[in-house]
């Protein structure tokens, strides 16, 4: 499996590269900000690791740039962040976040989890899904709506939408959706899910204030109910 590490701290990136190569991974890296976009465009990558300090506007724009062109699994390593900054990073397109400082055992566990997901459920093997004139294309990470509009979804948005559509008419608890989307549970995940639901509704609903496709069931969770219930 191929891993690409992008960062600006040469020592940190070199240590990460060494550790992951010791585990048998093929690892490439870039530490020159001017080269990051070129290196990213040239690499075939199963997992992208962003080795950063603070979550700021420049980082969020970089994440959005990458996510706008790829559905690659993306992990962010960064200093402790506020809940708002963390939500912004997830909404920009990351799939996982590990707070610094961390143990290398925990890092390897996160890397393994992300690569396992990419390896065991390749998008080419996930079937296209259509329900109530809503169609999902796993390879392109797109959703086609009843009015014919096609929307590009991030990894997290697509996992959430696919989980809801495949369980059409059934309420999925917040805990179930957290597990399906992120593959783990923990403090703050309910807020991340709420934010992700809001972002997805903004893309697929004609009015996100009066959702018709993704329904909230207070105190329980959410369901895909295109027929109104």
MDAnalysis code that builds the backbone (N, CA, C; Angstrom):
import MDAnalysis as mda
import numpy as np

u = mda.Universe.empty(687, n_residues=229, atom_resindex=np.repeat(np.arange(229), 3), trajectory=True)
u.add_TopologyAttr("name", ["N", "CA", "C"] * 229)
u.add_TopologyAttr("resid", np.arange(1, 230))
u.add_TopologyAttr("resname", ["UNK", "UNK", "UNK", "UNK", "UNK", "UNK", "UNK", "UNK", "UNK", "UNK", "UNK", "UNK", "UNK", "UNK", "UNK", "UNK", "UNK", "UNK", "UNK", "UNK", "UNK", "UNK", "UNK", "UNK", "UNK", "UNK", "UNK", "UNK", "UNK", "UNK", "UNK", "UNK", "UNK", "UNK", "UNK", "UNK", "UNK", "UNK", "UNK", "UNK", "UNK", "UNK", "UNK", "UNK", "UNK", "UNK", "UNK", "UNK", "UNK", "UNK", "UNK", "UNK", "UNK", "UNK", "UNK", "UNK", "UNK", "UNK", "UNK", "UNK", "UNK", "UNK", "UNK", "UNK", "UNK", "UNK", "UNK", "UNK", "UNK", "UNK", "UNK", "UNK", "UNK", "UNK", "UNK", "UNK", "UNK", "UNK", "UNK", "UNK", "UNK", "UNK", "UNK", "UNK", "UNK", "UNK", "UNK", "UNK", "UNK", "UNK", "UNK", "UNK", "UNK", "UNK", "UNK", "UNK", "UNK", "UNK", "UNK", "UNK", "UNK", "UNK", "UNK", "UNK", "UNK", "UNK", "UNK", "UNK", "UNK", "UNK", "UNK", "UNK", "UNK", "UNK", "UNK", "UNK", "UNK", "UNK", "UNK", "UNK", "UNK", "UNK", "UNK", "UNK", "UNK", "UNK", "UNK", "UNK", "UNK", "UNK", "UNK", "UNK", "UNK", "UNK", "UNK", "UNK", "UNK", "UNK", "UNK", "UNK", "UNK", "UNK", "UNK", "UNK", "UNK", "UNK", "UNK", "UNK", "UNK", "UNK", "UNK", "UNK", "UNK", "UNK", "UNK", "UNK", "UNK", "UNK", "UNK", "UNK", "UNK", "UNK", "UNK", "UNK", "UNK", "UNK", "UNK", "UNK", "UNK", "UNK", "UNK", "UNK", "UNK", "UNK", "UNK", "UNK", "UNK", "UNK", "UNK", "UNK", "UNK", "UNK", "UNK", "UNK", "UNK", "UNK", "UNK", "UNK", "UNK", "UNK", "UNK", "UNK", "UNK", "UNK", "UNK", "UNK", "UNK", "UNK", "UNK", "UNK", "UNK", "UNK", "UNK", "UNK", "UNK", "UNK", "UNK", "UNK", "UNK", "UNK", "UNK", "UNK", "UNK", "UNK", "UNK", "UNK", "UNK", "UNK", "UNK", "UNK", "UNK", "UNK", "UNK", "UNK", "UNK", "UNK", "UNK", "UNK", "UNK"])
u.atoms.positions = np.array([
    [0.848, -1.195, 0.000],
    [0.000, 0.000, 0.000],
    [0.884, 1.246, 0.000],
    [0.471, 2.262, -0.740],
    [1.269, 3.474, -0.909],
    [0.779, 4.592, 0.006],
    [1.712, 5.181, 0.735],
    [1.405, 6.274, 1.649],
    [2.206, 7.497, 1.230],
    [1.551, 8.647, 1.198],
    [2.216, 9.913, 0.907],
    [2.101, 10.810, 2.130],
    [3.235, 11.346, 2.584],
    [3.261, 12.257, 3.726],
    [3.595, 13.654, 3.227],
    [2.739, 14.622, 3.544],
    [2.984, 16.015, 3.200],
    [3.133, 16.812, 4.489],
    [4.184, 17.593, 4.602],
    [4.398, 18.401, 5.796],
    [5.494, 19.411, 5.557],
    [5.770, 20.233, 6.574],
    [6.785, 21.269, 6.436],
    [7.935, 21.094, 7.414],
    [7.811, 20.173, 8.369],
    [8.867, 19.903, 9.339],
    [9.663, 18.688, 8.854],
    [10.872, 18.939, 8.360],
    [11.676, 17.876, 7.754],
    [11.919, 16.734, 8.734],
    [12.279, 17.061, 9.966],
    [12.582, 16.030, 10.956],
    [11.365, 15.156, 11.225],
    [10.219, 15.784, 11.417],
    [8.998, 15.040, 11.710],
    [8.614, 14.135, 10.550],
    [8.663, 14.668, 9.331],
    [8.306, 13.880, 8.147],
    [9.272, 12.714, 7.964],
    [10.558, 12.952, 8.208],
    [11.546, 11.875, 8.065],
    [11.314, 10.755, 9.078],
    [10.960, 11.130, 10.310],
    [10.681, 10.120, 11.336],
    [9.465, 9.287, 10.943],
    [8.401, 9.960, 10.497],
    [7.197, 9.247, 10.069],
    [7.513, 8.303, 8.908],
    [8.291, 8.800, 7.964],
    [8.653, 7.983, 6.804],
    [9.407, 6.730, 7.239],
    [10.366, 6.893, 8.142],
    [11.156, 5.760, 8.627],
    [10.269, 4.732, 9.326],
    [9.396, 5.201, 10.220],
    [8.534, 4.296, 10.991],
    [7.624, 3.492, 10.067],
    [7.021, 4.160, 9.106],
    [6.077, 3.476, 8.220],
    [6.793, 2.522, 7.264],
    [7.982, 2.890, 6.824],
    [8.746, 1.970, 5.973],
    [9.165, 0.730, 6.749],
    [9.460, 0.899, 8.040],
    [9.810, -0.244, 8.871],
    [8.660, -1.241, 8.958],
    [7.431, -0.735, 8.783],
    [6.250, -1.593, 8.814],
    [5.939, -2.193, 7.449],
    [6.761, -1.883, 6.459],
    [6.590, -2.488, 5.142],
    [5.798, -1.673, 4.143],
    [5.445, -0.433, 4.498],
    [4.678, 0.400, 3.579],
    [5.602, 1.100, 2.582],
    [5.078, 1.343, 1.383],
    [5.772, 2.179, 0.410],
    [5.431, 3.632, 0.727],
    [6.435, 4.420, 1.078],
    [6.195, 5.779, 1.566],
    [6.940, 6.800, 0.718],
    [6.223, 7.850, 0.314],
    [6.817, 9.012, -0.340],
    [6.509, 10.228, 0.524],
    [7.274, 11.300, 0.337],
    [7.039, 12.482, 1.165],
    [7.441, 13.746, 0.431],
    [6.925, 14.869, 0.924],
    [7.297, 16.187, 0.412],
    [7.263, 17.164, 1.579],
    [8.299, 18.005, 1.677],
    [8.359, 18.968, 2.778],
    [8.493, 20.405, 2.282],
    [8.655, 20.573, 0.997],
    [8.754, 21.911, 0.416],
    [7.353, 22.361, 0.014],
    [6.806, 23.410, 0.673],
    [5.441, 23.844, 0.361],
    [5.218, 24.097, -1.120],
    [6.257, 24.585, -1.806],
    [6.113, 24.887, -3.230],
    [5.969, 23.629, -4.074],
    [6.382, 22.479, -3.513],
    [6.355, 21.227, -4.266],
    [5.170, 20.331, -3.909],
    [4.438, 20.705, -2.845],
    [3.401, 19.812, -2.334],
    [2.348, 19.491, -3.394],
    [1.841, 20.517, -4.085],
    [0.792, 20.269, -5.076],
    [1.317, 19.406, -6.220],
    [2.566, 19.646, -6.646],
    [3.118, 18.847, -7.744],
    [3.300, 17.399, -7.328],
    [3.863, 17.197, -6.126],
    [4.081, 15.832, -5.642],
    [2.757, 15.111, -5.493],
    [1.770, 15.804, -4.948],
    [0.459, 15.185, -4.770],
    [-0.118, 14.754, -6.111],
    [-0.014, 15.613, -7.104],
    [-0.597, 15.305, -8.413],
    [0.099, 14.133, -9.090],
    [1.379, 13.920, -8.757],
    [2.164, 12.882, -9.428],
    [2.087, 11.517, -8.757],
    [1.504, 11.429, -7.574],
    [1.545, 10.195, -6.798],
    [0.254, 9.386, -6.914],
    [0.404, 8.061, -6.972],
    [-0.729, 7.153, -6.814],
    [-0.727, 6.733, -5.350],
    [-1.724, 7.159, -4.597],
    [-1.675, 7.061, -3.141],
    [-2.909, 6.373, -2.578],
    [-2.684, 5.467, -1.613],
    [-3.790, 4.831, -0.894],
    [-4.147, 5.601, 0.372],
    [-3.159, 6.273, 0.959],
    [-3.379, 7.058, 2.174],
    [-2.500, 8.298, 2.130],
    [-3.110, 9.443, 2.382],
    [-2.389, 10.706, 2.461],
    [-2.339, 11.150, 3.917],
    [-1.135, 11.409, 4.428],
    [-0.962, 11.896, 5.795],
    [-0.477, 13.336, 5.734],
    [-1.233, 14.239, 6.353],
    [-0.844, 15.639, 6.449],
    [-0.239, 15.861, 7.825],
    [1.057, 16.111, 7.879],
    [1.773, 16.311, 9.140],
    [1.889, 17.811, 9.374],
    [1.023, 18.342, 10.230],
    [0.900, 19.787, 10.383],
    [1.056, 20.220, 11.839],
    [1.025, 21.547, 12.046],
    [1.036, 22.095, 13.392],
    [-0.359, 22.510, 13.792],
    [-0.746, 23.712, 13.376],
    [-2.066, 24.235, 13.708],
    [-3.031, 24.056, 12.535],
    [-4.309, 23.989, 12.862],
    [-5.355, 23.986, 11.837],
    [-5.687, 25.438, 11.526],
    [-5.311, 25.895, 10.339],
    [-5.569, 27.282, 9.966],
    [-6.180, 27.341, 8.570],
    [-6.410, 28.552, 8.104],
    [-7.060, 28.724, 6.814],
    [-6.282, 28.130, 5.663],
    [-4.957, 28.270, 5.701],
    [-4.131, 27.731, 4.616],
    [-4.229, 26.213, 4.554],
    [-4.227, 25.578, 5.723],
    [-4.346, 24.116, 5.761],
    [-5.705, 23.676, 5.246],
    [-6.757, 24.361, 5.668],
    [-8.102, 23.990, 5.221],
    [-8.232, 24.126, 3.710],
    [-7.637, 25.163, 3.146],
    [-7.684, 25.336, 1.687],
    [-6.928, 24.213, 0.983],
    [-5.805, 23.787, 1.567],
    [-5.044, 22.686, 0.982],
    [-5.856, 21.398, 1.008],
    [-6.526, 21.146, 2.136],
    [-7.365, 19.950, 2.249],
    [-8.477, 19.987, 1.207],
    [-9.120, 21.140, 1.072],
    [-10.204, 21.274, 0.098],
    [-9.694, 21.081, -1.324],
    [-8.491, 21.587, -1.606],
    [-7.904, 21.408, -2.940],
    [-7.703, 19.929, -3.237],
    [-7.154, 19.202, -2.271],
    [-6.913, 17.775, -2.462],
    [-8.228, 17.025, -2.596],
    [-9.163, 17.321, -1.703],
    [-10.439, 16.612, -1.723],
    [-11.225, 16.923, -2.984],
    [-10.999, 18.091, -3.563],
    [-11.707, 18.445, -4.788],
    [-11.283, 17.626, -5.988],
    [-10.127, 16.951, -5.875],
    [-9.623, 16.175, -7.007],
    [-9.498, 14.686, -6.717],
    [-9.722, 14.277, -5.461],
    [-9.499, 12.871, -5.113],
    [-10.343, 12.458, -3.917],
    [-10.654, 11.160, -3.866],
    [-11.362, 10.586, -2.719],
    [-10.410, 9.782, -1.840],
    [-9.090, 10.016, -1.971],
    [-8.095, 9.283, -1.196],
    [-8.354, 9.436, 0.304],
    [-8.066, 8.387, 1.070],
    [-8.152, 8.475, 2.525],
    [-7.134, 9.506, 3.005],
    [-7.579, 10.424, 3.874],
    [-6.730, 11.532, 4.295],
    [-6.704, 11.634, 5.820],
    [-5.508, 11.543, 6.394],
    [-5.326, 11.617, 7.843],
    [-4.554, 12.882, 8.196],
    [-5.035, 13.593, 9.210],
    [-4.385, 14.815, 9.663],
    [-3.720, 14.585, 11.011],
    [-2.434, 14.911, 11.104],
    [-1.699, 14.902, 12.364],
    [-1.456, 16.359, 12.730],
    [-1.991, 16.812, 13.866],
    [-1.890, 18.230, 14.201],
    [-1.923, 18.431, 15.710],
    [-1.604, 19.648, 16.119],
    [-1.657, 20.003, 17.530],
    [-3.099, 19.994, 18.023],
    [-3.308, 19.965, 19.349],
    [-4.678, 20.008, 19.877],
    [-5.447, 21.182, 19.283],
    [-6.690, 20.931, 18.904],
    [-7.497, 21.949, 18.229],
    [-8.849, 22.079, 18.908],
    [-9.469, 23.222, 18.708],
    [-10.818, 23.421, 19.229],
    [-11.795, 22.560, 18.438],
    [-12.959, 22.345, 19.017],
    [-13.971, 21.548, 18.329],
    [-14.361, 22.194, 17.009],
    [-14.449, 23.528, 16.989],
    [-14.816, 24.240, 15.766],
    [-13.778, 24.002, 14.675],
    [-12.478, 24.125, 15.033],
    [-11.422, 23.903, 14.041],
    [-11.425, 22.460, 13.540],
    [-11.673, 21.528, 14.455],
    [-11.688, 20.123, 14.066],
    [-12.844, 19.828, 13.117],
    [-14.000, 20.380, 13.408],
    [-15.151, 20.209, 12.517],
    [-14.850, 20.812, 11.147],
    [-14.211, 21.989, 11.135],
    [-13.844, 22.612, 9.857],
    [-12.936, 21.692, 9.042],
    [-12.000, 21.028, 9.721],
    [-11.077, 20.132, 9.019],
    [-11.806, 18.925, 8.447],
    [-12.728, 18.349, 9.224],
    [-13.510, 17.223, 8.712],
    [-14.388, 17.670, 7.551],
    [-14.982, 18.852, 7.668],
    [-15.838, 19.339, 6.590],
    [-15.024, 19.648, 5.337],
    [-13.775, 20.057, 5.517],
    [-12.918, 20.328, 4.356],
    [-12.563, 19.048, 3.618],
    [-12.541, 17.907, 4.357],
    [-12.318, 16.649, 3.645],
    [-11.471, 15.592, 4.313],
    [-10.954, 15.829, 5.545],
    [-10.146, 14.773, 6.157],
    [-11.036, 13.617, 6.607],
    [-10.426, 12.444, 6.739],
    [-11.140, 11.253, 7.192],
    [-10.782, 10.868, 8.622],
    [-9.628, 11.317, 9.087],
    [-9.164, 10.920, 10.419],
    [-8.265, 12.012, 10.971],
    [-8.194, 12.083, 12.302],
    [-7.400, 13.114, 12.972],
    [-6.702, 12.498, 14.164],
    [-5.413, 12.782, 14.284],
    [-4.631, 12.292, 15.411],
    [-3.926, 13.486, 16.033],
    [-4.164, 13.686, 17.338],
    [-3.625, 14.859, 18.015],
    [-2.182, 14.613, 18.444],
    [-1.345, 15.616, 18.285],
    [0.040, 15.552, 18.735],
    [0.127, 15.971, 20.200],
    [1.015, 15.385, 20.990],
    [1.878, 14.250, 20.661],
    [1.096, 12.937, 20.709],
    [1.544, 11.950, 19.982],
    [0.879, 10.652, 19.936],
    [1.940, 9.562, 20.011],
    [1.517, 8.384, 20.399],
    [2.450, 7.253, 20.393],
    [2.476, 6.665, 18.989],
    [3.602, 6.097, 18.607],
    [3.701, 5.521, 17.271],
    [2.823, 4.283, 17.127],
    [2.548, 3.615, 18.245],
    [1.632, 2.471, 18.196],
    [0.223, 2.928, 17.806],
    [-0.199, 4.066, 18.380],
    [-1.516, 4.612, 18.030],
    [-1.525, 5.070, 16.577],
    [-0.453, 5.712, 16.139],
    [-0.357, 6.132, 14.744],
    [-0.509, 4.946, 13.807],
    [0.218, 3.874, 14.085],
    [0.163, 2.694, 13.223],
    [-1.226, 2.074, 13.219],
    [-1.913, 2.124, 14.363],
    [-3.274, 1.590, 14.429],
    [-4.209, 2.397, 13.541],
    [-4.064, 3.722, 13.557],
    [-4.897, 4.578, 12.705],
    [-4.578, 4.339, 11.230],
    [-3.294, 4.234, 10.911],
    [-2.894, 3.981, 9.523],
    [-3.467, 2.654, 9.039],
    [-3.347, 1.629, 9.861],
    [-3.855, 0.308, 9.490],
    [-5.359, 0.358, 9.237],
    [-6.079, 1.073, 10.111],
    [-7.535, 1.157, 9.964],
    [-7.916, 1.832, 8.656],
    [-7.257, 2.937, 8.332],
    [-7.575, 3.646, 7.092],
    [-7.241, 2.807, 5.858],
    [-6.108, 2.130, 5.887],
    [-5.728, 1.303, 4.742],
    [-6.597, 0.058, 4.627],
    [-7.017, -0.481, 5.757],
    [-7.907, -1.643, 5.723],
    [-9.217, -1.275, 5.058],
    [-9.734, -0.112, 5.384],
    [-10.986, 0.325, 4.766],
    [-10.801, 0.509, 3.263],
    [-9.693, 1.121, 2.879],
    [-9.437, 1.337, 1.452],
    [-9.233, 0.022, 0.715],
    [-8.628, -0.951, 1.412],
    [-8.302, -2.231, 0.771],
    [-9.504, -3.157, 0.697],
    [-10.314, -3.191, 1.760],
    [-11.396, -4.166, 1.814],
    [-12.656, -3.698, 1.101],
    [-12.807, -2.398, 0.929],
    [-14.000, -1.910, 0.245],
    [-13.593, -0.933, -0.860],
    [-12.902, -1.418, -1.891],
    [-12.553, -0.528, -2.993],
    [-13.818, -0.027, -3.670],
    [-13.810, 1.239, -4.053],
    [-15.026, 1.830, -4.617],
    [-15.500, 1.100, -5.859],
    [-14.564, 0.476, -6.588],
    [-14.954, -0.226, -7.810],
    [-15.806, -1.453, -7.524],
    [-15.759, -1.959, -6.289],
    [-16.529, -3.148, -5.934],
    [-17.833, -2.815, -5.223],
    [-18.018, -1.559, -4.851],
    [-19.263, -1.149, -4.210],
    [-20.268, -0.843, -5.309],
    [-21.429, -1.489, -5.298],
    [-22.375, -1.301, -6.399],
    [-23.001, 0.083, -6.409],
    [-23.326, 0.554, -7.621],
    [-24.131, 1.762, -7.724],
    [-25.463, 1.514, -7.029],
    [-26.029, 2.572, -6.503],
    [-27.247, 2.431, -5.707],
    [-28.249, 3.483, -6.139],
    [-29.495, 3.054, -6.372],
    [-30.559, 3.980, -6.747],
    [-31.788, 3.707, -5.900],
    [-32.358, 4.774, -5.355],
    [-33.594, 4.670, -4.570],
    [-34.346, 5.981, -4.710],
    [-35.609, 5.876, -5.092],
    [-36.478, 7.054, -5.225],
    [-35.834, 8.146, -6.085],
    [-35.271, 7.735, -7.225],
    [-34.664, 8.669, -8.173],
    [-33.427, 9.376, -7.629],
    [-32.850, 8.830, -6.580],
    [-31.562, 9.305, -6.070],
    [-30.537, 8.216, -6.371],
    [-29.481, 8.564, -7.130],
    [-28.491, 7.568, -7.543],
    [-27.117, 7.918, -6.991],
    [-26.419, 6.888, -6.498],
    [-25.082, 7.062, -5.942],
    [-24.069, 6.286, -6.772],
    [-22.982, 6.943, -7.137],
    [-21.909, 6.335, -7.917],
    [-20.653, 6.264, -7.045],
    [-20.311, 5.080, -6.513],
    [-19.166, 4.953, -5.602],
    [-17.822, 5.302, -6.234],
    [-17.649, 5.006, -7.519],
    [-16.357, 5.286, -8.149],
    [-16.127, 6.779, -8.309],
    [-17.172, 7.502, -8.641],
    [-17.034, 8.944, -8.852],
    [-17.353, 9.752, -7.598],
    [-17.888, 9.088, -6.587],
    [-18.300, 9.768, -5.356],
    [-19.299, 10.887, -5.666],
    [-20.304, 10.536, -6.481],
    [-21.321, 11.513, -6.842],
    [-22.704, 11.008, -6.466],
    [-23.609, 11.957, -6.274],
    [-25.015, 11.640, -6.074],
    [-25.808, 12.397, -7.134],
    [-26.707, 11.691, -7.809],
    [-27.597, 12.315, -8.784],
    [-28.974, 12.420, -8.159],
    [-29.512, 13.626, -8.145],
    [-30.757, 13.921, -7.444],
    [-31.961, 13.781, -8.372],
    [-33.176, 13.750, -7.810],
    [-34.379, 13.582, -8.638],
    [-34.515, 14.620, -9.747],
    [-33.978, 15.834, -9.532],
    [-34.079, 16.868, -10.569],
    [-32.997, 16.746, -11.633],
    [-32.150, 15.711, -11.510],
    [-31.107, 15.475, -12.498],
    [-29.763, 16.081, -12.167],
    [-29.710, 16.927, -11.144],
    [-28.437, 17.524, -10.747],
    [-27.505, 16.464, -10.166],
    [-26.222, 16.587, -10.478],
    [-25.210, 15.681, -9.935],
    [-24.295, 16.466, -9.006],
    [-24.062, 15.937, -7.812],
    [-23.237, 16.613, -6.819],
    [-22.040, 15.743, -6.443],
    [-20.873, 16.377, -6.356],
    [-19.665, 15.686, -5.902],
    [-19.663, 15.637, -4.379],
    [-19.385, 14.458, -3.815],
    [-19.359, 14.289, -2.368],
    [-17.956, 13.937, -1.896],
    [-17.628, 14.360, -0.679],
    [-16.371, 13.945, -0.068],
    [-16.507, 12.498, 0.400],
    [-15.392, 11.906, 0.852],
    [-15.434, 10.542, 1.390],
    [-16.480, 10.407, 2.483],
    [-16.423, 11.310, 3.462],
    [-17.337, 11.213, 4.598],
    [-18.779, 11.421, 4.168],
    [-19.011, 12.409, 3.315],
    [-20.369, 12.658, 2.836],
    [-20.909, 11.444, 2.092],
    [-20.051, 10.829, 1.268],
    [-20.524, 9.682, 0.491],
    [-20.839, 8.497, 1.392],
    [-19.969, 8.217, 2.370],
    [-20.242, 7.109, 3.294],
    [-21.558, 7.327, 4.024],
    [-21.783, 8.558, 4.451],
    [-23.021, 8.872, 5.165],
    [-24.233, 8.693, 4.256],
    [-24.177, 9.264, 3.052],
    [-25.310, 9.181, 2.131],
    [-25.583, 7.733, 1.737],
    [-24.522, 6.981, 1.457],
    [-24.695, 5.585, 1.053],
    [-25.343, 4.782, 2.177],
    [-24.894, 5.004, 3.405],
    [-25.455, 4.279, 4.549],
    [-26.934, 4.579, 4.723],
    [-27.305, 5.835, 4.527],
    [-28.709, 6.218, 4.679],
    [-29.569, 5.643, 3.553],
    [-29.077, 5.746, 2.310],
    [-29.880, 5.296, 1.169],
    [-30.052, 3.780, 1.171],
    [-28.992, 3.041, 1.497],
    [-29.083, 1.582, 1.484],
    [-30.034, 1.088, 2.575],
    [-30.277, 1.933, 3.582],
    [-31.222, 1.596, 4.656],
    [-32.482, 2.446, 4.556],
    [-32.884, 2.749, 3.341],
    [-34.037, 3.608, 3.083],
    [-35.239, 3.228, 3.943],
    [-35.821, 4.250, 4.599],
    [-37.019, 4.040, 5.400],
    [-36.760, 3.537, 6.801],
    [-35.488, 3.247, 7.121],
    [-35.137, 2.759, 8.454],
    [-34.308, 3.812, 9.183],
    [-34.637, 4.042, 10.437],
    [-33.896, 5.011, 11.236],
    [-32.561, 4.409, 11.657],
    [-31.480, 5.134, 11.402],
    [-30.156, 4.728, 11.856],
    [-29.759, 5.620, 13.022],
    [-29.377, 5.014, 14.133],
    [-28.992, 5.790, 15.311],
    [-27.719, 6.576, 15.034],
    [-27.501, 7.614, 15.829],
    [-26.278, 8.391, 15.663],
    [-25.050, 7.512, 15.863],
    [-25.110, 6.602, 16.827],
    [-23.971, 5.714, 17.091],
    [-23.675, 4.819, 15.886],
    [-24.736, 4.296, 15.263],
    [-24.556, 3.443, 14.085],
    [-23.930, 4.226, 12.937],
    [-24.408, 5.439, 12.718],
    [-23.872, 6.252, 11.628],
    [-22.424, 6.658, 11.883],
    [-22.099, 6.966, 13.128],
    [-20.713, 7.302, 13.470],
    [-19.798, 6.138, 13.122],
    [-20.221, 4.933, 13.479],
    [-19.409, 3.747, 13.200],
    [-19.278, 3.516, 11.697],
    [-20.375, 3.705, 10.950],
    [-20.341, 3.477, 9.508],
    [-19.493, 4.521, 8.781],
    [-19.514, 5.755, 9.272],
    [-18.805, 6.832, 8.583],
    [-17.339, 6.912, 8.995],
    [-17.087, 6.868, 10.312],
    [-15.718, 7.053, 10.804],
    [-15.045, 5.756, 11.235],
    [-15.838, 4.750, 11.557],
    [-15.256, 3.489, 11.979],
    [-14.784, 3.481, 13.409],
    [-15.165, 4.461, 14.196],
    [-14.792, 4.505, 15.603],
    [-15.823, 5.343, 16.345],
    [-15.763, 5.312, 17.683],
    [-16.629, 6.149, 18.505],
    [-15.771, 6.953, 19.458],
    [-16.304, 8.046, 19.973],
    [-15.544, 8.871, 20.893],
    [-16.249, 10.180, 21.165],
    [-15.746, 10.928, 22.112],
    [-16.336, 12.199, 22.478],
    [-16.317, 13.156, 21.292],
    [-17.415, 13.874, 21.118],
    [-17.482, 14.871, 20.064],
    [-17.982, 14.352, 18.741],
    [-18.048, 13.030, 18.565],
    [-18.459, 12.482, 17.277],
    [-19.897, 12.841, 16.908],
    [-20.766, 12.966, 17.903],
    [-22.152, 13.338, 17.606],
    [-22.210, 14.734, 16.996],
    [-21.353, 15.627, 17.482],
    [-21.311, 16.966, 16.901],
    [-20.744, 16.931, 15.487],
    [-19.739, 16.091, 15.272],
    [-19.182, 15.950, 13.927],
    [-20.231, 15.397, 12.969],
    [-21.012, 14.429, 13.440],
    [-22.065, 13.856, 12.604],
    [-23.115, 14.908, 12.276],
    [-23.508, 15.686, 13.268],
    [-24.506, 16.734, 13.044],
    [-24.013, 17.726, 11.997],
    [-22.739, 18.087, 12.088],
    [-22.158, 19.007, 11.114],
    [-22.115, 18.382, 9.723],
    [-21.778, 17.094, 9.660],
    [-21.718, 16.398, 8.374],
    [-23.109, 16.279, 7.752],
    [-24.108, 15.993, 8.564],
    [-25.495, 15.950, 8.085],
    [-25.877, 17.297, 7.483],
    [-25.521, 18.374, 8.181],
    [-25.846, 19.716, 7.703],
    [-25.186, 20.003, 6.360],
    [-23.930, 19.603, 6.234],
    [-23.215, 19.834, 4.982],
    [-23.805, 19.004, 3.845],
    [-24.169, 17.764, 4.133],
    [-24.758, 16.903, 3.113],
    [-26.111, 17.440, 2.671],
    [-26.913, 17.886, 3.635],
    [-28.221, 18.461, 3.281],
    [-28.071, 19.676, 2.375],
    [-27.044, 20.478, 2.623],
    [-26.827, 21.663, 1.796],
    [-26.581, 21.284, 0.339],
    [-26.090, 20.075, 0.107],
    [-25.813, 19.622, -1.257],
    [-27.001, 18.913, -1.899],
    [-27.773, 18.154, -1.098],
    [-28.778, 17.279, -1.712],
    [-30.220, 17.741, -1.523],
    [-30.455, 18.647, -0.599],
    [-31.818, 19.105, -0.347],
    [-32.098, 20.393, -1.115],
    [-33.330, 20.538, -1.593],
    [-33.705, 21.793, -2.235],
    [-33.757, 22.914, -1.213],
    [-34.089, 22.564, 0.036],
    [-34.059, 23.509, 1.149],
    [-33.523, 22.774, 2.366],
    [-32.317, 23.138, 2.805],
    [-31.726, 22.443, 3.947],
    [-32.480, 22.731, 5.236],
    [-33.266, 23.811, 5.247],
    [-34.063, 24.128, 6.442],
    [-35.320, 23.269, 6.519],
    [-35.766, 22.777, 5.374],
    [-36.937, 21.894, 5.332],
    [-36.556, 20.635, 4.553],
    [-35.720, 19.784, 5.139],
    [-35.217, 18.600, 4.421],
    [-36.314, 17.607, 4.077],
    [-36.253, 17.093, 2.858],
    [-37.230, 16.105, 2.395],
    [-36.611, 14.721, 2.217],
    [-35.297, 14.665, 2.056],
    [-34.634, 13.385, 1.816],
    [-34.049, 12.790, 3.092],
    [-33.324, 13.603, 3.848],
    [-32.671, 13.143, 5.077],
    [-33.433, 13.697, 6.270],
    [-34.136, 12.817, 6.953],
    [-35.022, 13.212, 8.042],
    [-34.375, 12.974, 9.397],
    [-34.532, 13.947, 10.289],
    [-34.075, 13.788, 11.672],
    [-35.174, 13.150, 12.503],
    [-34.830, 12.122, 13.249],
    [-35.752, 11.511, 14.206],
    [-35.232, 11.894, 15.591],
    [-35.853, 12.893, 16.231],
    [-35.325, 13.446, 17.478],
    [-35.030, 12.379, 18.530],
    [-33.848, 12.468, 19.105],
    [-33.460, 11.551, 20.164],
    [-33.028, 10.184, 19.691],
    [-33.112, 9.942, 18.377],
    [-32.774, 8.612, 17.849],
    [-31.653, 8.703, 16.818],
    [-31.933, 9.374, 15.695],
    [-30.932, 9.443, 14.640],
    [-31.494, 10.050, 13.373],
    [-31.183, 9.429, 12.225],
    [-31.569, 9.969, 10.928],
    [-31.998, 8.840, 9.996],
    [-32.792, 9.217, 8.979],
    [-33.141, 8.223, 7.964],
    [-33.339, 8.891, 6.613],
    [-33.166, 8.097, 5.573],
    [-33.433, 8.524, 4.212],
    [-34.889, 8.210, 3.932],
    [-35.693, 9.271, 3.764],
    [-37.138, 9.070, 3.605],
    [-37.668, 9.965, 2.499],
    [-37.351, 9.657, 1.238],
    [-37.749, 10.508, 0.126],
    [-39.248, 10.597, -0.082],
    [-39.987, 9.672, 0.520],
    [-41.442, 9.694, 0.366],
    [-42.127, 10.409, 1.520],
    [-41.305, 11.068, 2.365],
    [-41.881, 11.848, 3.445],
    [-42.063, 11.100, 4.728],
    [-41.424, 9.983, 4.890],
    [-41.559, 9.330, 6.176],
    [-41.291, 7.904, 6.207],
])
